[in-house]
C-alpha cells in the first residue's frame, strides 16, 4: 500500500509528488531508481526535487495528508518511494520520525519565536533520514514580520533540507515566499470519491455515504466526524433548524448564544414557547463542556509539570514558573483558535443552507447539499426572494471575515443572526 493511497481524488497530485520523490533519489547509490523501461524515468527530469513546496487546496481536500505522504516518500528507503512499509514511511506517518518536523499552530498566529526555532532546525544535518523535512500547517497564520524570518531559509536552504508550507490559497502567502516555492494545488474531491471512502471506512450504505459527503461539502475530516460522532450531526441539525426558524432579534441573540455554547442539540429543536428552557439547556451544556475541558487541561498541566520535574504542589524555580506561564498562555491561544475554527465551520453550514434555498428559488437544477432538510428549504424558498437569499449569504460571509479579523465572536454572531432574521434586503450591519 502506497502512502499516496490516502489522497482521495487527487491522482495527478499523487503522481507529481511521487515523481519528485523519485527525483530526490538521483545521485544516491544506496537507493534504487525507477526501472529503465518505466514511464516514470522519462518524467523525472521535469519533476526535479525542489527544496521548498507550497501545498494549497480548500479545507478537507487533503493538504496535510499530501504533505505528510510526500515527506514519507522522500524519506522512504523501499524499492518504490512511499512504499508505506519501511521504517522511514511508518515513522513519518506516525509522527515519530526525528527528521520530519511538523508544526501545527495551536494559536491564531504563528509567532516569530516559533519560526526562528524552525529555521534553526533546518540547518541541522539529518540524524537518520535522507532529508530534514519541515512541514508548516496553516502557513498563512504567519504575520509579515514572521515570514521575513522564514524567507532567507527558504531562499537558500541547506542541501538536505526540504520545506513544505500548507495553506488554503497561494494568495494567502507573500509573493516573496510564494515565488520561491513549487506550488502543488489540490482540488475538492468528488462526492463519489468521498462517498466511496466513507462506505469502506464506516460500513454504511451508498445512499448514507453520498448524503454525508454532500453535507460535509466533500470535506473528508468533516464527513468522518459526522459519521463517527452523533453529537456533531445533532449540532448541525440544531443549527440549521434554529436558523430557519429565526423571526426576530430575540431569536437571533438566542441563536448566537447557542452557537457560542457549542450548540446543545436540544436548543435548535426547542420551540419558541420553550425558548427560556432552551437557553437554560444551552447554559447547562456549556458548563458541562467547560467541566470536561477543564479536566483535560488539568491533566495536560499535570503532565507538563511532571515533564519539567515538578510535583503537583511544588512552586519550582523561576525558570520552571516561566515555563508554566508560557505553557498556560499557549493553551489559551489554542482554545481561542479551536473555538474560532468551530464557529467558522458552523457558518459554512449556514452558508450552504442559504445556497440550497437560492438554488430552489432560481430552479438551478442542482442537487441540494442539505437534502435531509429539503422540505424546510422549499418552504423557506417560497417565503423569501432570491435577492434576500443572496443578502443573507453576504451576511454570513461578512461574519466570517469579522471573525478572521479578531472581532469578538459574540458580536459577529449576533450581527449575523440579526441580518438573517431581517425581512429586508439590506443587512442590518450595513444600515
Residue pairs with C-beta under 8 A, 6 or more apart in sequence:
1 84
1 85
2 14
2 18
2 80
2 82
2 83
2 84
3 68
3 69
3 72
3 73
3 76
3 82
3 83
3 84
3 89
3 93
4 14
4 17
4 18
4 69
4 73
4 82
5 84
6 62
6 65
6 69
7 13
7 14
7 62
7 65
7 66
7 69
8 62
8 189
8 193
8 194
8 197
8 220
9 187
9 189
9 190
9 193
9 194
10 61
10 62
10 66
10 186
10 187
10 189
13 66
13 184
13 185
13 186
14 66
14 69
16 47
16 184
17 66
17 69
17 70
17 73
17 184
18 40
18 73
18 81
18 82
19 40
19 43
19 44
19 46
19 47
20 47
20 48
20 49
20 50
20 70
20 74
21 49
21 70
21 73
21 74
21 76
21 81
21 82
22 33
22 34
22 40
22 44
22 47
22 81
23 44
23 45
23 47
23 48
23 49
24 49
24 74
24 81
24 130
24 131
25 31
25 32
25 33
25 81
26 33
26 44
26 49
28 130
31 77
31 130
32 79
33 41
34 40
34 41
34 44
35 41
49 74
49 162
50 162
50 181
50 182
51 154
51 157
51 161
51 162
51 163
52 154
52 157
52 162
52 163
52 165
52 180
52 181
52 182
53 67
53 70
53 162
53 163
53 164
53 165
53 181
53 182
53 183
53 184
54 139
54 165
54 167
54 170
54 173
54 177
54 178
54 181
54 182
54 183
54 184
55 63
55 66
55 67
55 70
55 164
55 165
55 166
55 167
55 184
55 186
56 63
56 166
56 167
56 168
56 169
56 170
56 172
56 183
56 184
56 185
56 186
57 63
57 66
57 168
57 185
57 186
57 187
57 188
58 168
58 186
58 187
58 188
59 168
59 219
60 188
60 216
60 217
60 218
60 219
60 220
60 221
60 222
60 223
61 186
61 187
61 188
61 189
61 218
61 220
62 186
62 189
62 220
63 166
63 167
63 168
63 186
64 137
64 166
66 184
66 186
67 135
67 164
67 166
68 92
68 93
68 102
68 135
69 82
69 93
70 164
71 92
71 97
71 100
71 133
71 135
71 162
71 164
72 82
72 84
72 88
72 89
72 92
72 93
73 81
73 82
73 89
74 81
74 130
74 131
74 133
74 162
75 88
75 89
75 92
75 97
75 99
75 100
75 129
75 130
75 131
75 133
76 82
76 83
76 86
76 88
76 89
77 86
77 87
77 88
77 130
78 85
78 86
78 89
82 89
83 89
84 90
84 93
88 97
88 129
88 130
91 97
91 100
92 100
95 102
97 128
97 129
98 127
98 128
98 129
99 126
99 127
99 128
99 129
99 131
99 132
99 133
100 129
100 133
100 135
101 118
101 121
101 132
101 133
101 134
101 135
102 135
102 137
103 110
103 114
103 118
103 134
103 135
103 136
103 137
104 137
104 138
105 114
105 137
105 138
105 141
105 337
106 330
106 333
106 334
106 337
107 141
107 330
107 333
107 334
107 336
107 337
108 141
108 333
108 336
108 337
108 340
108 406
109 141
109 142
109 143
109 146
110 136
110 138
110 139
110 141
110 142
110 143
110 146
111 146
112 143
112 145
112 146
112 149
115 142
115 146
115 149
115 150
116 149
118 134
118 136
118 150
118 153
119 149
119 150
119 152
119 153
121 132
121 134
122 132
122 134
122 153
122 157
122 158
122 161
122 163
123 153
123 158
123 161
124 132
125 132
125 158
125 160
126 132
126 160
130 160
131 160
131 161
131 162
132 158
132 160
132 161
132 162
133 161
133 162
133 164
134 161
134 162
134 163
134 164
135 164
135 166
136 142
136 163
136 164
136 165
136 166
137 166
138 166
138 167
139 165
139 166
139 167
139 172
139 173
140 167
140 168
140 169
140 172
140 173
142 150
144 174
147 173
147 174
147 176
147 177
150 177
151 176
151 177
151 180
153 161
153 163
154 163
154 177
154 180
154 181
155 180
157 163
163 181
165 173
165 177
165 181
167 173
170 178
170 183
170 185
173 181
188 217
188 218
189 218
189 220
190 218
191 210
191 213
191 214
191 218
192 210
194 209
194 213
194 216
194 218
194 220
194 223
195 206
195 209
195 210
195 212
195 213
196 209
197 220
198 204
198 209
198 212
198 213
198 223
198 224
198 227
199 205
199 206
199 209
201 224
202 209
202 224
202 227
202 228
204 212
204 227
211 371
211 372
212 223
212 226
212 227
213 223
214 367
214 368
214 369
214 371
215 223
215 226
215 236
215 369
215 370
215 372
216 222
216 223
216 226
217 348
217 352
217 369
222 345
225 232
226 232
226 233
226 236
231 265
234 265
235 262
235 263
235 265
235 346
236 346
236 349
237 265
237 268
237 372
238 258
238 263
238 264
238 265
238 266
238 267
238 268
238 269
239 258
239 259
239 263
239 268
239 346
239 349
239 350
240 268
240 349
240 350
240 353
240 370
240 373
240 376
241 268
241 269
241 376
242 251
242 254
242 255
242 258
242 267
242 268
243 255
243 350
243 353
243 417
243 420
244 353
244 373
244 376
244 380
245 251
245 272
246 252
246 255
246 417
246 420
246 421
247 272
247 421
248 421
249 418
249 421
250 275
251 272
251 275
251 417
251 421
252 414
252 417
252 418
252 420
252 421
253 414
253 417
253 418
254 275
254 278
254 279
255 413
255 417
256 410
256 413
256 414
256 416
256 417
257 279
257 282
257 410
258 264
258 267
258 268
258 278
258 279
258 282
259 343
259 346
259 413
260 286
260 343
260 409
260 410
260 413
261 267
261 282
261 283
261 285
261 286
261 289
262 285
262 286
262 289
262 342
263 282
263 346
264 281
264 282
264 284
264 285
264 286
266 278
266 281
266 285
267 278
267 279
267 281
267 282
267 285
270 277
270 278
270 281
293 335
297 331
300 331
301 324
301 327
301 328
301 331
302 312
304 324
304 327
305 311
305 312
305 314
305 324
308 316
308 320
308 323
308 324
309 320
310 316
310 320
310 324
315 321
316 324
339 409
340 403
340 409
343 403
343 409
343 413
344 400
344 403
344 404
347 396
347 399
347 400
347 403
347 416
350 396
350 420
351 393
351 396
351 397
352 369
352 370
353 369
353 370
353 373
353 377
354 389
354 392
354 393
354 396
355 369
355 393
356 368
356 369
356 370
356 373
356 377
357 377
357 380
357 381
357 384
357 389
358 364
358 381
358 386
358 389
358 390
358 393
359 366
359 368
360 368
360 377
360 378
360 381
361 381
361 384
361 385
361 386
361 389
362 386
368 374
368 377
370 377
381 389
387 425
388 423
388 425
391 419
391 425
391 426
391 427
392 419
392 420
394 427
395 415
395 416
395 419
395 420
395 427
395 429
396 416
396 420
398 415
398 416
398 419
398 427
398 429
399 412
399 413
399 415
399 416
402 411
402 412
402 415
403 409
403 412
415 428
415 429
416 429
418 428
418 429
419 427
419 428
419 429
422 428
